[in-house]
Amino acid sequence: MSPTRATTVERRKNFERRAVIDVALTLAELDAAWGDYSYAIEHLDAANRLSGGSIARRWSNQRRRWSYAARGYTHQ
């Protein structure tokens, strides 16, 4: 079930929540840069939960790359 427009607008106006999501995304990117893809995925999933699932589509390709990297696969 998708959230109503009013719920979405209110969530976007909650600046504290947005800041926490930004921190989680930043931690995910830092962990990935350091090669710790498992933690990167954990932070990305936390950000997705905090956002009510709204970032899943935008970050799906990155999550997939990190998931492959966590299992030892690399791109050539």
Backbone bond lengths (Angstrom), bond angles and torsions (degrees), N, CA, C in turn:
res aa  C-N    CA-C-N  psi(-1)  N-CA   C-N-CA  omega(-1)  CA-C   N-CA-C  phi
1 M - - - 1.439 - - 1.525 108.30 -
2 S 1.315 116.57 126.15 1.458 119.92 -179.26 1.528 110.49 -84.31
3 P 1.328 116.41 148.90 1.462 119.48 -179.12 1.521 110.71 -69.10
4 T 1.311 115.32 154.78 1.460 119.83 177.82 1.517 109.16 -72.06
5 R 1.307 115.81 164.01 1.473 120.58 179.71 1.519 110.71 -60.94
6 A 1.326 117.62 -40.84 1.466 120.84 179.85 1.528 111.15 -62.18
7 T 1.325 116.62 -40.54 1.465 120.71 178.35 1.520 110.53 -64.86
8 T 1.319 116.55 -41.68 1.460 121.08 179.47 1.517 111.07 -64.32
9 V 1.325 117.24 -44.78 1.465 121.26 179.58 1.521 110.25 -63.10
10 E 1.334 117.23 -43.34 1.463 120.08 179.62 1.524 111.11 -63.89
11 R 1.320 116.92 -40.25 1.464 120.29 179.67 1.524 110.43 -63.81
12 R 1.329 117.39 -38.06 1.464 120.63 179.09 1.521 111.93 -68.80
13 K 1.316 117.50 -27.06 1.463 121.02 179.82 1.521 112.35 -83.40
14 N 1.319 117.70 -10.26 1.456 121.47 179.35 1.533 107.64 -81.41
15 F 1.337 114.69 92.06 1.463 120.08 -172.96 1.523 112.68 -67.77
16 E 1.319 117.94 -31.19 1.459 120.25 177.99 1.531 110.29 -65.18
17 R 1.312 116.23 -44.07 1.469 120.37 177.98 1.528 110.33 -63.06
18 R 1.323 116.78 -42.68 1.464 120.24 178.66 1.520 111.33 -61.73
19 A 1.335 116.52 -38.32 1.465 120.30 178.63 1.523 110.68 -64.84
20 V 1.328 116.85 -41.35 1.467 120.56 179.30 1.530 110.10 -64.87
21 I 1.313 117.07 -39.55 1.466 121.01 177.40 1.526 110.04 -63.75
22 D 1.331 116.60 -43.64 1.466 120.32 177.98 1.525 111.67 -60.73
23 V 1.330 116.67 -40.49 1.466 120.45 178.08 1.528 110.05 -63.45
24 A 1.325 117.04 -44.58 1.467 120.47 179.62 1.529 111.06 -61.90
25 L 1.334 117.29 -40.67 1.466 120.27 178.47 1.529 111.12 -67.46
26 T 1.322 116.42 -38.74 1.462 120.16 177.49 1.522 110.93 -64.11
27 L 1.328 116.31 -43.38 1.466 119.96 177.36 1.525 110.98 -62.15
28 A 1.326 116.44 -39.02 1.467 120.12 178.18 1.525 110.55 -60.90
29 E 1.328 116.43 -46.56 1.459 119.92 -179.77 1.527 111.84 -65.30
30 L 1.331 117.09 -40.02 1.467 120.21 178.24 1.524 111.27 -64.46
31 D 1.329 116.40 -45.56 1.464 119.71 178.75 1.525 110.98 -59.33
32 A 1.324 116.46 -42.61 1.464 119.74 179.11 1.524 110.68 -64.55
33 A 1.326 117.02 -40.05 1.463 120.44 178.94 1.525 111.24 -62.97
34 W 1.319 116.61 -31.57 1.465 121.63 178.56 1.529 111.92 -85.66
35 G 1.327 116.77 -1.11 1.457 120.63 178.45 1.514 114.73 86.87
36 D 1.323 117.36 8.20 1.469 121.23 179.80 1.529 108.71 -97.63
37 Y 1.321 115.56 75.98 1.459 121.52 -172.35 1.523 113.19 -70.39
38 S 1.314 117.88 -29.13 1.468 119.93 178.61 1.525 110.74 -63.79
39 Y 1.337 116.31 -45.58 1.464 119.13 177.40 1.528 111.07 -68.94
40 A 1.319 116.85 -34.14 1.460 119.94 177.39 1.526 110.22 -59.27
41 I 1.315 116.30 -43.10 1.465 120.92 179.04 1.524 110.61 -67.03
42 E 1.331 117.14 -39.42 1.468 120.13 177.75 1.524 111.03 -60.58
43 H 1.333 116.90 -45.11 1.465 119.73 179.20 1.529 111.23 -66.59
44 L 1.315 116.59 -38.45 1.460 120.15 177.82 1.527 110.73 -63.88
45 D 1.317 117.22 -42.40 1.462 120.62 177.90 1.525 111.38 -65.25
46 A 1.340 117.09 -37.44 1.468 120.45 177.16 1.524 110.17 -63.82
47 A 1.325 117.00 -43.17 1.464 120.52 178.02 1.524 110.55 -62.35
48 N 1.308 116.52 -38.84 1.461 120.25 179.03 1.528 111.43 -65.43
49 R 1.333 116.77 -42.13 1.474 119.74 177.19 1.524 110.76 -62.69
50 L 1.328 116.55 -44.32 1.464 120.69 -179.28 1.526 111.98 -64.15
51 S 1.325 116.43 -30.54 1.464 120.26 -179.25 1.519 112.42 -86.62
52 G 1.313 116.90 1.52 1.456 119.82 -178.48 1.519 112.46 73.02
53 G 1.330 116.50 23.77 1.457 120.80 178.39 1.512 114.95 87.37
54 S 1.324 117.21 5.63 1.462 119.17 -173.62 1.519 114.53 -78.05
55 I 1.325 118.68 -13.90 1.465 119.09 -179.35 1.524 112.98 -99.89
56 A 1.303 117.27 -4.67 1.469 121.02 -174.97 1.524 112.18 -56.05
57 R 1.305 117.87 -45.28 1.464 120.60 -176.41 1.527 110.99 -66.71
58 R 1.340 116.76 -43.19 1.463 119.94 -177.77 1.521 113.01 -66.73
59 W 1.319 117.16 -30.35 1.455 121.62 -175.05 1.525 112.84 -104.88
60 S 1.317 118.37 7.10 1.467 120.41 -174.45 1.529 112.75 -63.66
61 N 1.327 117.91 -41.40 1.468 119.85 179.80 1.520 111.38 -65.70
62 Q 1.338 116.59 -41.95 1.460 120.29 179.01 1.519 110.60 -64.87
63 R 1.333 116.44 -41.42 1.463 120.35 179.48 1.529 110.29 -61.76
64 R 1.327 116.10 -41.95 1.462 120.51 179.22 1.534 110.64 -62.97
65 R 1.338 117.81 -43.54 1.473 120.60 178.25 1.521 111.04 -62.07
66 W 1.334 116.85 -43.34 1.464 120.37 179.50 1.522 110.63 -66.11
67 S 1.315 117.01 -37.07 1.460 120.66 178.79 1.528 110.66 -63.64
68 Y 1.331 116.79 -43.95 1.465 120.45 176.36 1.526 110.71 -62.92
69 A 1.320 116.70 -43.28 1.469 120.78 -179.41 1.527 110.94 -64.08
70 A 1.324 117.33 -37.00 1.468 121.08 179.23 1.524 110.61 -63.56
71 R 1.333 116.56 -29.26 1.464 120.89 179.19 1.523 112.64 -90.10
72 G 1.331 116.82 3.23 1.454 120.52 175.67 1.513 115.83 95.87
73 Y 1.331 117.59 3.76 1.460 119.97 178.26 1.523 109.26 -83.53
74 T 1.312 116.14 145.74 1.459 121.10 175.37 1.514 108.80 -129.40
75 H 1.323 115.95 157.87 1.465 119.56 176.05 1.523 108.39 -91.23
76 Q 1.279 115.75 147.38 1.470 121.05 -177.88 1.497 109.79 -110.90
